[in-house]
Amino acid sequence: MATVTHDAALANARRLLVAEPASALAQAQAIIEAVPTSAAAHRLAAQALRALNRVSEAQAASLAAVGATIHDEAMVDAALALAENRLPDAEAALRQRLREDATDVAAIRMLAEVAGRIGRYGDAEKLLNRALELAPGFGAARANLATVYYKQNRYAEAAETLDAVLGEDPDNPAHVNLKAAALGRIGGYDEAIALYEQLTRRFPDHAKLWMSYGHMLKTVGRQDDSIAAYRHALAIDPGLGELWWSLANLKTIRFGADDRTAMEAALAAIDTRDAGRDDDRLHLHFALGKAYDDAGEAEPAFRHYAAGNAIRAAQLGYDAADTSAIVDAAIATCTADFFAARADMGDPAPDPIFILGMPRAGSTLIEQILASHSAIEGTMELPDIPALALGLGRETQGEGRHWVAALADAPPERLAEMGAAFLRRTAVQRKTGKPFYIDKLPNNWRYVPLIRLILPRAKIIDARRHPLDCCWSNFRQHYAKGQAFSYDLADMGAYYRDYVRLMAHIDAVQPGCVHRVIHEALLDDPEAEVRAMLGYLGLPFEEACMAFHANARAVRTASSEQVRRPINRDGVDQWRPYDGWLAPLKAALGPVLGAYPAPPLGFD
């Protein structure tokens, strides 16, 4: 069929679609018989079949249209733009296609990928669900939906969706890997490890699979096996920087001269003009910082830490003023009268215990101690409070960071709904019948006003560590995600200062609602501090809390191996060899540094 005849036949079939869908279907089928690669004809057939209520046939026709898309020049151009990360070009082309034909499931899926790449996961989810409504057998769209769920921290839904994907494509290692990662996020460690064992047997030369396997082994406390997995991966790909950092991040191992030589060689082999290798470079810099630190060589250690931090800071573009603005808004809005007017409006459940503060301030140690109590279950750093706060801001203010203003306008029923939503969303993390459970996401300090309103009976423990020890520990730590403030000394000092400022305000307007644990006091007199914590929680003292290092529970944070040892002072004063480089940090901390452990007078 000549192109002009093909186009004319399509146009004629479209005219018939509304009034005579059977005739439109016949014409579409005739076009397909003549031009089997006509994606437009397959989509038209699908539309006609839906109009005739032949749903399953319509879905099959939509799927056939996807297969024919490789012969559609406009869609090939859009796919090329997507592959080259020319997202505005791809989006414009795909939106034009969907204006022409809103049922083009290939275009819908590709537009969802554009949305996902720029972080609009809600839009991506809606688009993918629409694609699957039109073509339930569209496996690529279902796999993309699983990824979108994972990116939104909806790990249980991601794992469930991947079950369906793997039912159709059981041998796809990427899908199995994502399912294992999702299971690890909801405490399904045994199943996740079993999946990684299968994958590493099938793909023994896949370094990143071995690395993911090592991460999961580390989480459950199998340190020797974890190290072996990382070393196996390094034998495959010694230039994969994340592997070296994974070893460094165990904290309890020391690199030798051979390791330093291998890392320096791997770093030298990376062309600094190759932005695609920036992640390898920054991971190697952080690992080398640890290696020279182990050797007691402060100058090269700081040089590598500074280089790694500089790369990551440039990637993230953190603006300290944004955090200060949120703290300013919270202090101005959340007064004593504000809280009094909203007392007991949230969900009354007393179950959650929030451990918060700066990262690297001892929160994992506190969690491990409390999770050794018979009434308390440890989970992990849960993403749900920030998600609820930012979602509220987007919903009513059009911008997540304006959640304080949104909170001020929230009616009582909305506060109760959000508290119930937190309990519902985190229920998947609870594996025992213990009455209390811990969320130890440090960054929740920013959302203490929201926690107090939506979960008024929840307990809050503020883990605080000396600002120089704490901030230096953050500067030499590379995080898998988040903590954008931690890659610049001045930004870090400002962040610590804002944290102390907000918590001082909460102490003033909600006295006694937060229990503070000073890290150095916990090291000096652990039993007294543990008894004080349990007293705040209304629980009896148990000796098991003092033997926390024997607790075999899974721990996901950077301190996972450190909390499997008895309390020690290894982390105290580690900043001192680097004092000569810390002037920007000290200046940003201002009066907070001299006043520690109390806040400066009048700081709220």
C-alpha positions as CSV (number, residue, x, y, z in Angstrom):
1,M,0.0,0.0,0.0
2,A,1.6,3.3,-1.1
3,T,2.2,5.8,1.7
4,V,-0.4,8.3,0.4
5,T,-3.0,5.4,0.2
6,H,-2.0,4.2,3.6
7,D,-2.4,7.7,5.1
8,A,-5.7,8.2,3.3
9,A,-7.0,4.9,4.5
10,L,-6.1,5.7,8.1
11,A,-7.8,9.1,7.8
12,N,-10.9,7.5,6.4
13,A,-10.9,4.8,9.2
14,R,-10.6,7.5,11.9
15,R,-13.7,9.3,10.4
16,L,-15.7,6.1,10.8
17,L,-14.5,5.3,14.3
18,V,-17.2,7.1,16.3
19,A,-20.3,6.3,14.2
20,E,-19.2,3.0,12.6
21,P,-16.5,1.3,14.8
22,A,-17.0,-2.1,13.0
23,S,-16.3,-0.5,9.6
24,A,-13.3,1.4,11.2
25,L,-12.0,-1.9,12.5
26,A,-12.3,-3.6,9.1
27,Q,-10.4,-0.8,7.4
28,A,-7.7,-0.9,10.2
29,Q,-7.3,-4.6,9.7
30,A,-7.0,-4.2,6.0
31,I,-4.2,-1.6,6.5
32,I,-2.5,-4.0,8.9
33,E,-2.7,-6.8,6.4
34,A,-1.1,-4.6,3.8
35,V,1.4,-2.9,6.2
36,P,1.9,-5.1,9.3
37,T,4.4,-2.6,10.7
38,S,1.8,0.3,10.8
39,A,1.7,1.2,14.5
40,A,-1.0,3.8,13.7
41,A,-3.2,1.1,12.2
42,H,-2.7,-1.2,15.2
43,R,-3.7,1.7,17.6
44,L,-6.7,2.4,15.4
45,A,-7.8,-1.2,15.6
46,A,-7.4,-1.1,19.4
47,Q,-9.7,2.0,19.6
48,A,-12.3,0.4,17.4
49,L,-12.2,-2.8,19.4
50,R,-12.7,-0.8,22.6
51,A,-15.7,0.9,21.1
52,L,-17.1,-2.6,20.3
53,N,-16.4,-3.7,23.9
54,R,-13.9,-6.3,22.8
55,V,-11.6,-5.4,25.6
56,S,-9.1,-8.2,25.5
57,E,-8.6,-7.9,21.7
58,A,-8.2,-4.2,22.1
59,Q,-5.4,-4.7,24.7
60,A,-3.7,-7.1,22.4
61,A,-3.9,-4.6,19.5
62,S,-2.4,-1.9,21.7
63,L,0.5,-4.2,22.5
64,A,1.0,-5.0,18.9
65,A,1.2,-1.2,18.2
66,V,4.1,-1.0,20.7
67,G,6.0,-3.7,18.8
68,A,5.4,-1.8,15.5
69,T,6.7,1.5,17.0
70,I,10.3,0.7,15.9
71,H,9.1,1.4,12.4
72,D,7.5,4.8,13.3
73,E,10.0,7.5,12.4
74,A,8.7,10.1,14.8
75,M,8.8,7.7,17.7
76,V,12.3,6.6,16.8
77,D,13.4,10.3,16.9
78,A,11.7,10.7,20.3
79,A,13.5,7.5,21.6
80,L,16.8,8.9,20.3
81,A,16.2,12.2,22.1
82,L,15.5,10.2,25.3
83,A,18.6,8.1,24.9
84,E,20.7,11.2,24.5
85,N,19.0,12.8,27.5
86,R,17.5,15.6,25.4
87,L,14.5,15.6,27.6
88,P,12.8,18.8,26.3
89,D,13.0,17.5,22.7
90,A,11.7,14.1,23.8
91,E,8.8,15.6,25.8
92,A,7.7,17.9,23.0
93,A,7.7,15.1,20.5
94,L,5.8,12.7,22.8
95,R,3.2,15.3,23.8
96,Q,2.6,16.0,20.1
97,R,2.1,12.3,19.4
98,L,-0.4,12.0,22.3
99,R,-2.3,15.1,21.1
100,E,-2.7,13.1,17.8
101,D,-3.5,9.8,19.5
102,A,-4.0,9.7,23.3
103,T,-4.0,5.9,23.2
104,D,-0.4,5.5,22.0
105,V,0.9,3.3,24.9
106,A,4.5,3.5,23.7
107,A,4.4,7.2,23.7
108,I,2.7,7.2,27.2
109,R,5.4,4.9,28.6
110,M,8.2,7.1,27.1
111,L,6.6,10.3,28.5
112,A,6.5,8.5,31.9
113,E,10.2,7.9,31.6
114,V,10.8,11.6,30.9
115,A,8.7,12.5,34.0
116,G,10.7,10.0,36.1
117,R,14.0,11.3,35.0
118,I,13.1,14.8,36.3
119,G,11.7,13.5,39.5
120,R,8.0,13.9,38.7
121,Y,7.2,10.4,40.0
122,G,3.5,11.0,40.6
123,D,3.1,12.0,36.9
124,A,5.1,9.0,35.8
125,E,2.9,6.7,37.9
126,K,-0.3,8.0,36.4
127,L,1.0,7.7,32.9
128,L,2.2,4.1,33.4
129,N,-1.1,3.1,35.0
130,R,-2.8,4.5,31.9
131,A,-0.5,2.6,29.6
132,L,-1.2,-0.6,31.5
133,E,-4.9,0.0,31.5
134,L,-4.7,0.1,27.7
135,A,-2.2,-2.8,27.4
136,P,-2.0,-4.9,30.6
137,G,0.6,-7.1,28.9
138,F,3.0,-4.2,28.3
139,G,5.8,-5.7,30.4
140,A,8.2,-2.7,29.9
141,A,5.6,-0.3,31.4
142,R,5.0,-2.6,34.3
143,A,8.7,-2.8,35.0
144,N,8.9,1.0,34.8
145,L,6.1,1.2,37.3
146,A,8.0,-1.0,39.7
147,T,10.9,1.4,39.5
148,V,8.7,4.4,40.0
149,Y,7.3,2.8,43.2
150,Y,10.8,2.1,44.4
151,K,11.9,5.7,43.7
152,Q,8.9,6.8,45.8
153,N,10.0,4.6,48.7
154,R,7.0,2.4,48.1
155,Y,9.0,-0.8,48.4
156,A,6.2,-3.3,49.1
157,E,4.3,-2.2,46.0
158,A,7.6,-2.3,44.0
159,A,8.2,-5.9,45.1
160,E,4.6,-6.9,44.3
161,T,4.7,-5.3,40.9
162,L,8.0,-7.1,40.1
163,D,6.4,-10.4,40.9
164,A,4.1,-9.8,38.0
165,V,7.0,-8.6,35.8
166,L,9.1,-11.7,36.7
167,G,6.2,-13.9,35.9
168,E,6.5,-12.8,32.3
169,D,10.3,-12.3,32.2
170,P,11.8,-14.6,34.9
171,D,15.4,-14.4,33.6
172,N,15.8,-10.6,33.6
173,P,18.7,-9.9,36.1
174,A,17.8,-6.2,36.4
175,H,14.3,-7.0,37.6
176,V,15.5,-9.6,40.0
177,N,18.1,-7.2,41.3
178,L,15.4,-4.5,41.9
179,K,13.2,-6.9,43.6
180,A,16.0,-8.0,46.0
181,A,16.7,-4.3,46.7
182,A,13.0,-3.6,47.4
183,L,12.8,-6.7,49.7
184,G,15.8,-5.4,51.6
185,R,14.0,-2.1,52.2
186,I,11.0,-3.9,53.9
187,G,13.0,-6.3,55.9
188,G,12.8,-9.3,53.6
189,Y,16.5,-9.9,54.0
190,D,16.5,-13.7,53.7
191,E,14.6,-13.7,50.4
192,A,16.8,-10.8,49.1
193,I,20.0,-12.7,49.9
194,A,18.6,-15.8,48.3
195,L,17.9,-13.8,45.1
196,Y,21.4,-12.3,45.1
197,E,22.9,-15.8,45.5
198,Q,20.9,-17.0,42.5
199,L,22.0,-13.9,40.5
200,T,25.7,-14.2,41.4
201,R,25.7,-17.9,40.4
202,R,24.1,-17.1,37.0
203,F,26.2,-13.9,36.4
204,P,29.5,-14.6,38.2
205,D,31.3,-11.7,36.4
206,H,28.8,-9.0,37.1
207,A,30.6,-6.7,39.6
208,K,27.6,-4.6,40.5
209,L,25.5,-7.7,41.4
210,W,28.3,-8.8,43.7
211,M,28.4,-5.3,45.2
212,S,24.6,-5.3,45.9
213,Y,25.0,-8.8,47.4
214,G,27.8,-7.4,49.7
215,H,25.5,-4.6,50.8
216,M,22.8,-7.0,51.9
217,L,25.3,-9.3,53.7
218,K,26.6,-6.2,55.5
219,T,23.1,-5.3,56.6
220,V,22.4,-8.6,58.3
221,G,25.8,-8.6,60.0
222,R,27.7,-11.1,57.9
223,Q,30.7,-8.9,57.7
224,D,33.3,-11.5,56.5
225,D,30.9,-12.6,53.7
226,S,30.3,-9.0,52.8
227,I,34.0,-8.3,52.5
228,A,34.5,-11.4,50.4
229,A,31.7,-10.3,48.1
230,Y,33.2,-6.8,47.7
231,R,36.7,-8.2,47.1
232,H,35.3,-10.7,44.5
233,A,33.7,-7.7,42.7
234,L,36.9,-5.7,42.8
235,A,38.7,-8.6,41.1
236,I,36.2,-8.2,38.3
237,D,36.2,-4.4,38.1
238,P,39.0,-2.7,40.2
239,G,38.0,0.7,38.7
240,L,34.4,0.6,40.2
241,G,34.8,3.3,42.8
242,E,31.7,2.4,44.7
243,L,33.2,-1.0,45.6
244,W,36.2,0.6,47.3
245,W,33.9,3.0,49.2
246,S,31.7,0.0,50.2
247,L,34.8,-1.5,51.9
248,A,35.7,1.8,53.5
249,N,32.2,2.3,54.7
250,L,32.4,-0.8,56.8
251,K,34.4,1.4,59.2
252,T,35.9,-1.5,61.0
253,I,38.5,-2.5,58.4
254,R,41.8,-0.8,57.6
255,F,43.3,-0.4,54.2
256,G,46.9,-1.4,53.6
257,A,49.5,0.0,51.2
258,D,48.5,-2.4,48.4
259,D,44.9,-1.1,48.6
260,R,46.1,2.5,48.5
261,T,48.2,1.8,45.4
262,A,45.3,0.0,43.7
263,M,43.0,2.9,44.4
264,E,45.4,5.6,43.3
265,A,46.0,3.6,40.0
266,A,42.2,3.3,39.5
267,L,41.8,7.1,40.1
268,A,44.6,8.0,37.7
269,A,43.1,5.9,35.0
270,I,39.9,8.0,35.0
271,D,39.9,11.0,32.6
272,T,38.7,14.0,34.7
273,R,37.0,15.3,31.6
274,D,34.7,12.3,31.6
275,A,31.7,13.5,33.6
276,G,30.2,10.0,33.2
277,R,32.9,8.7,35.6
278,D,32.4,11.4,38.3
279,D,30.8,8.9,40.6
280,D,33.7,6.5,40.3
281,R,36.1,9.4,41.1
282,L,34.2,10.7,44.1
283,H,33.9,7.2,45.6
284,L,37.6,6.6,45.1
285,H,38.4,9.9,46.7
286,F,36.3,9.1,49.8
287,A,37.9,5.6,50.0
288,L,41.4,7.0,49.7
289,G,40.6,9.6,52.4
290,K,39.8,6.6,54.7
291,A,42.9,4.8,53.6
292,Y,45.3,7.7,54.3
293,D,43.4,8.3,57.6
294,D,44.0,4.7,58.5
295,A,47.7,5.4,57.9
296,G,47.7,8.5,60.0
297,E,48.5,10.8,57.0
298,A,46.2,13.7,57.5
299,E,47.2,15.9,54.5
300,P,46.5,13.4,51.7
301,A,43.5,12.2,53.6
302,F,42.0,15.7,53.8
303,R,42.9,16.3,50.2
304,H,41.0,13.3,49.0
305,Y,38.0,13.9,51.2
306,A,37.9,17.5,50.0
307,A,38.1,16.4,46.3
308,G,35.3,13.8,46.8
309,N,33.1,16.3,48.6
310,A,33.7,18.9,45.9
311,I,32.5,16.6,43.1
312,R,29.4,15.6,45.1
313,A,28.6,19.2,46.1
314,A,28.7,20.2,42.4
315,Q,26.3,17.4,41.5
316,L,23.8,18.3,44.2
317,G,23.8,22.1,44.3
318,Y,22.7,22.4,47.9
319,D,21.5,25.8,49.1
320,A,21.9,26.3,52.9
321,A,19.4,29.2,52.7
322,D,16.6,26.8,51.9
323,T,17.1,25.0,55.2
324,S,17.4,28.2,57.2
325,A,14.1,29.5,55.6
326,I,12.3,26.3,56.7
327,V,13.6,26.7,60.2
328,D,12.7,30.4,60.2
329,A,9.1,29.5,59.1
330,A,8.8,26.8,61.7
331,I,10.0,29.0,64.6
332,A,7.7,31.9,63.5
333,T,4.6,29.7,63.0
334,C,4.9,26.9,65.6
335,T,4.5,28.9,68.8
336,A,3.3,27.6,72.1
337,D,-0.2,28.9,71.3
338,F,0.0,27.2,67.9
339,F,0.6,23.8,69.6
340,A,-1.9,24.4,72.4
341,A,-4.7,25.2,69.8
342,R,-4.0,21.9,68.1
343,A,-3.3,19.6,71.1
344,D,-4.3,15.9,70.5
345,M,-5.7,16.6,67.0
346,G,-3.6,13.9,65.4
347,D,-3.7,10.1,65.6
348,P,-3.5,9.0,69.2
349,A,-1.3,5.9,68.6
350,P,1.7,5.8,70.9
351,D,3.6,3.2,68.9
352,P,6.4,5.3,67.1
353,I,9.6,6.3,68.6
354,F,11.5,8.9,66.5
355,I,15.3,9.1,66.9
356,L,16.5,12.2,65.1
357,G,19.2,14.8,64.9
358,M,22.3,15.2,62.8
359,P,23.6,12.1,60.8
360,R,26.6,10.5,62.5
361,A,25.5,11.7,65.9
362,G,25.0,8.3,67.5
363,S,21.4,7.6,66.4
364,T,22.2,4.1,65.3
365,L,23.8,3.3,68.7
366,I,20.7,4.6,70.4
367,E,18.4,2.6,68.1
368,Q,20.5,-0.6,68.7
369,I,20.2,-0.1,72.5
370,L,16.5,0.5,72.5
371,A,15.8,-2.3,69.9
372,S,17.3,-4.7,72.4
373,H,14.4,-4.0,74.8
374,S,11.6,-6.5,74.8
375,A,8.9,-3.9,74.0
376,I,10.7,-2.0,71.1
377,E,11.3,-3.0,67.5
378,G,14.0,-1.4,65.5
379,T,13.3,-0.8,61.8
380,M,15.4,1.5,59.8
381,E,15.6,5.1,58.5
382,L,12.0,5.5,57.2
383,P,11.3,8.0,54.5
384,D,7.6,8.5,55.4
385,I,7.7,11.7,57.5
386,P,9.5,13.8,54.9
387,A,7.2,12.3,52.2
388,L,4.1,13.3,54.2
389,A,5.4,16.8,54.9
390,L,6.5,17.5,51.3
391,G,3.3,16.0,50.0
392,L,1.2,18.3,52.2
393,G,3.2,21.3,50.9
394,R,2.7,20.3,47.3
395,E,-1.0,19.6,47.8
396,T,-1.9,22.9,49.4
397,Q,0.9,25.3,48.6
398,G,2.1,24.1,45.3
399,E,5.6,23.5,46.7
400,G,6.9,20.8,49.0
401,R,9.2,23.1,51.0
402,H,6.3,25.3,52.1
403,W,5.0,22.5,54.3
404,V,5.0,24.7,57.4
405,A,2.4,27.0,55.9
406,A,0.4,24.0,54.8
407,L,0.6,22.6,58.3
408,A,-0.7,25.8,59.7
409,D,-3.8,25.6,57.5
410,A,-4.4,21.9,57.9
411,P,-7.8,21.1,59.6
412,P,-7.9,18.6,62.5
413,E,-9.1,15.7,60.3
414,R,-6.2,16.2,58.0
415,L,-3.7,16.0,60.9
416,A,-5.3,12.7,62.1
417,E,-5.3,11.4,58.5
418,M,-1.6,12.0,58.2
419,G,-0.8,10.3,61.5
420,A,-2.8,7.3,60.4
421,A,-1.1,7.4,57.0
422,F,2.3,7.2,58.7
423,L,1.2,4.2,60.8
424,R,-0.3,2.5,57.7
425,R,2.7,3.2,55.5
426,T,5.3,1.9,58.1
427,A,3.3,-1.2,59.1
428,V,5.2,-3.2,56.5
429,Q,8.4,-2.6,58.5
430,R,7.0,-4.2,61.7
431,K,7.9,-7.8,61.9
432,T,7.1,-8.6,65.5
433,G,4.3,-8.0,67.9
434,K,6.2,-5.5,70.0
435,P,4.1,-2.4,71.0
436,F,6.7,0.2,70.0
437,Y,8.8,0.7,66.9
438,I,11.6,3.1,65.9
439,D,12.0,5.4,63.0
440,K,15.6,6.7,63.1
441,L,15.8,9.0,60.1
442,P,18.1,11.7,61.5
443,N,16.7,14.4,59.2
444,N,13.3,14.2,60.8
445,W,14.5,17.0,63.1
446,R,13.2,19.4,60.5
447,Y,9.7,17.9,60.8
448,V,9.3,17.8,64.6
449,P,6.4,20.3,64.5
450,L,4.6,18.0,62.1
451,I,5.4,14.9,64.2
452,R,4.0,16.6,67.3
453,L,0.8,17.5,65.5
454,I,0.0,14.3,63.6
455,L,1.3,11.8,66.2
456,P,1.0,13.7,69.6
457,R,1.7,10.6,71.7
458,A,4.8,9.5,69.8
459,K,8.1,9.8,71.6
460,I,11.1,11.9,70.2
461,I,14.7,11.3,71.1
462,D,17.3,13.9,69.9
463,A,20.7,12.3,69.4
464,R,23.4,15.1,69.7
465,R,27.1,14.8,69.3
466,H,29.9,17.4,69.6
467,P,29.7,19.6,66.5
468,L,33.3,19.1,65.4
469,D,33.3,15.3,65.8
470,C,29.8,15.1,64.2
471,C,30.5,17.4,61.3
472,W,33.9,16.0,60.5
473,S,32.4,12.5,60.5
474,N,29.8,13.7,58.0
475,F,32.5,15.3,55.8
476,R,34.3,12.0,55.4
477,Q,31.1,10.1,54.7
478,H,29.6,9.7,51.3
479,Y,25.9,8.9,51.4
480,A,24.0,6.8,48.9
481,K,21.4,9.6,48.7
482,G,20.3,12.6,50.6
483,Q,22.4,14.6,53.1
484,A,23.2,17.2,50.4
485,F,24.3,19.6,53.2
486,S,27.3,17.4,54.2
487,Y,29.6,18.0,51.2
488,D,30.8,21.4,52.2
489,L,32.2,22.4,55.6
490,A,30.4,25.8,55.7
491,D,27.1,24.3,54.6
492,M,27.5,21.6,57.3
493,G,28.1,24.1,60.0
494,A,25.0,26.1,59.0
495,Y,22.9,22.9,58.9
496,Y,24.1,21.9,62.4
497,R,23.3,25.5,63.7
498,D,19.8,25.4,62.1
499,Y,19.2,22.0,63.8
500,V,20.2,23.3,67.2
501,R,18.1,26.5,66.6
502,L,14.9,24.6,65.8
503,M,15.3,22.1,68.6
504,A,15.9,24.9,71.1
505,H,12.7,26.5,70.0
506,I,10.8,23.2,70.4
507,D,12.3,22.9,73.9
508,A,11.0,26.3,74.7
509,V,7.4,26.0,73.3
510,Q,6.9,22.2,74.0
511,P,9.0,21.6,77.1
512,G,9.7,18.0,77.9
513,C,8.3,16.6,74.6
514,V,11.8,15.8,73.3
515,H,14.4,13.7,75.2
516,R,18.0,14.7,74.4
517,V,20.9,12.2,74.5
518,I,24.3,13.8,74.5
519,H,26.6,11.3,72.8
520,E,29.6,11.9,75.0
521,A,27.4,11.4,78.1
522,L,26.2,8.1,76.7
523,L,29.8,7.0,76.2
524,D,30.8,8.1,79.7
525,D,27.9,6.6,81.7
526,P,25.9,4.4,79.4
527,E,23.7,2.8,82.1
528,A,22.5,6.1,83.5
529,E,21.7,7.4,80.0
530,V,19.9,4.2,79.0
531,R,17.8,4.3,82.2
532,A,16.9,8.0,81.5
533,M,15.8,7.1,77.9
534,L,13.7,4.2,79.1
535,G,12.2,6.4,81.8
536,Y,11.2,8.9,79.2
537,L,9.6,6.1,77.2
538,G,7.8,4.8,80.2
539,L,9.5,1.4,80.1
540,P,11.4,-0.6,82.7
541,F,15.1,-1.0,82.5
542,E,16.3,-4.3,80.9
543,E,19.9,-5.6,81.0
544,A,19.6,-6.6,77.4
545,C,19.9,-3.0,76.5
546,M,23.4,-2.9,77.9
547,A,24.3,-5.9,75.7
548,F,23.1,-4.2,72.5
549,H,26.1,-5.3,70.5
550,A,24.9,-9.0,70.8
551,N,21.7,-8.1,69.0
552,A,21.7,-9.7,65.6
553,R,19.1,-7.5,64.0
554,A,19.7,-6.1,60.6
555,V,21.2,-2.5,60.4
556,R,21.3,-0.6,57.2
557,T,23.2,2.6,58.2
558,A,26.9,3.5,57.9
559,S,27.3,2.6,61.6
560,S,26.1,-1.0,61.1
561,E,29.4,-2.6,62.1
562,Q,30.3,-0.1,64.8
563,V,27.1,-0.9,66.8
564,R,27.9,-4.6,66.8
565,R,30.8,-3.8,69.2
566,P,30.5,-2.7,72.9
567,I,30.5,1.1,73.6
568,N,33.9,2.6,72.9
569,R,35.4,6.1,72.4
570,D,37.0,5.4,69.0
571,G,35.1,8.2,67.4
572,V,35.9,10.9,69.9
573,D,38.2,13.8,68.8
574,Q,38.8,12.3,65.3
575,W,38.6,15.9,64.0
576,R,41.7,17.0,65.8
577,P,44.3,16.0,63.2
578,Y,42.3,18.0,60.6
579,D,41.9,21.1,62.8
580,G,43.9,23.3,60.5
581,W,41.4,22.8,57.7
582,L,38.2,23.3,59.7
583,A,38.0,27.1,59.9
584,P,34.9,27.4,57.5
585,L,33.1,24.8,59.7
586,K,33.9,26.6,62.9
587,A,32.8,30.0,61.5
588,A,29.5,28.6,60.3
589,L,28.8,27.0,63.6
590,G,29.3,30.3,65.4
591,P,28.1,30.4,69.0
592,V,26.8,26.8,68.8
593,L,30.4,25.4,69.0
594,G,31.3,27.2,72.2
595,A,28.0,26.5,74.0
596,Y,27.9,22.8,73.3
597,P,26.2,20.7,74.7
598,A,23.6,23.4,75.5
599,P,22.3,25.8,72.8
600,P,23.5,29.4,73.0
601,L,21.4,31.6,75.3
602,G,18.3,33.0,73.5
603,F,19.1,30.9,70.5
604,D,15.4,29.9,69.8
